[in-house]
Amino acid sequence: MKSGKMIKKLYDAMVANHFQNLEISLGQVSCRLVAFPHDPTDPSAVLPEMGAAEVGSDDLEVPQDSEKSLADKLVKVIAERVGVFYSGSNPVSAGQSVLLGNVLGTIRGISFEYHINAPVDGRVVSIHINEGEIVEYGRMLFCLERETNE
Amino acid sequence: MFKKILIANRGEVAVRVIRTCRRMGIITVAVFSEADREALHVKMADEAYCIGPARSDLSYLNIPNLLSLAQATHCEAIHPGYGFLSENRDFAEITAKCGFVFIGPTPHAIGRMGQKSVARDLMQRSGVPVMPGSVGSLEDVAEGFRIAREVGFPVLVKASSGGGGKGMRLVEKESDFESLFNMARSEAHSAFGDGRVYVEKFLQYPRHIEIQVLADTHGNVIALGERECSIQRRYQKLIEEAPSPVLTEALRRKMMETTIRAVHAIEYQNAGTVEFLLDQDGHFFFMEMNTRLQVEHPVTEMVYGYDLVEQQFRIAAGEELTIKQEDVIARGWAVECRINAEDVRNSFAPSPGKILEYLPPGGPWVRVDSAVFTGYTVSPNYDSMVAKVIAWGPDRNSALDRMDAALHEFKIRGISTTIPFHRLVIRHPDFRSGNFSTNFVPQHLDALIEAIRSEPATEESTELPAMTAAG
């Protein structure tokens, strides 16, 4: 879990600085992080239903088993509608546990209000959108860590 | 004037609108699909947002996403460009209901002119000559056949909601009528969701002449002369010019006056174009009205000196037209070639792909409206036009010579383009003579393709094949 937190910190720093790629070697451990969203021409980046995507091995290359299992557990929540983001009266925060279907936020458009539901049971790893911000199609909104029964 | 607008379009026309906005100090919001992330309109606009995947129906035609973005970005108005939602009555209506100004005519006008048979009847009642044919849409073959016999074969069966040649059939003899009538009906149904058709007389050697109008919300209407658009392939315009080589001043005045009268009668507002067919005896017949900016608008701009997109903004903002009809004076001649990413050698098959080198022509009196650049990938998802080259001259021959030189200078490597085809047409003696009709391309196509095929297949070549262009 400790290395998972480190990866998350690295990823957040990478996103904050608009880096697309980050490669790090620490002793025998090396990892490469790739920022979302992917190149739109990349067929592997096609959005799945429910606006969620598994974070696959292409996104997070980790040689150690523990990191690999963490990468398998990450799920990104992606905007399928265009509008303005509102977090609601009880905004979710990083680290918070959520259940499948919990409302993570709302996208308000001209004639609709679209609830962004958690696609899995798990924990909010990172939030990539601010209150009142414009949401464009395909934007990553949240990254969740899927809960497992281990 | 508007402070901020959204452009509900892509590519060349989005860039065209952005250019006028920049000059007028209007902030622009561009939209793009996932396939257009690197597009020029995205780079040039003040703000740009992804609105959907590559498929047009999920992105550029996605009305909720477009209007939600207009609201989120605090835009006051929406420019629809041409194509996509520009002639969609529902979009214009919803846009207005949501509190935005639609930069174009009223939904009512779009709806009426979009129904070709309704438009035809309205024009006829406004004193515009229409091609002899059926009044309103036809329900059955027998009635269509009776009218076809009355006006005399050959006749055209056309889709009531159609355009661009879809749902249209030429019937040359009586025995073919029933099958071709039914084919037009089913094609119209699948293309437009409306199987209604009408019948009209077919002209053998017509010219396509259209009149550009501007109409404000105060009842002022002006006409900015004509455009000659007879060089077409499969109802798609390839070369346009202003003025027309065959219109006398008297005929021009008559066509403009007729058009202005009709535009008043239908209470049309904003920029629009009324298309006519002109026969060899100088009779003109209403074909359709395009309720938007036209692809070929630059030739009018070059000859009359007005920015039509600026006029669209001013009219939409409620300003009164400052141009009086007596101020509309043609100066010289302008011609436009639409350069498509198509392989002429291979029956004009689309040629999408990455542009390895893009060197557009320049110099005095040459204008290039385009949204491509070196490294840009022409997507197979959208139309194949990559650039419009516009050349001006004091007379027709000098405009055409300048166009020829500009096309020679134009280098596009990595994809096939129609530049060699355009150069052959520009040099063709029949085209040069001004004595041609909409049959020009069908009549000369094989010889033109053969001349291009006889050259080594170098994708970047704009060199002319050794041909006297007498085909």
Interface residues (C-beta under 8 A of the other chain):
Chain A: P40 T41 L47 R81 V82 G83 V84 R108 G109 I110 S111 F112 I134 V135 E136 Y137 G138 R139
Chain B: E34 A35 R37 Y49 C50 I51 G52 P53 A54 S59 P64 N65 L67 S68 L69 A70 Q71 A72 T73 C98
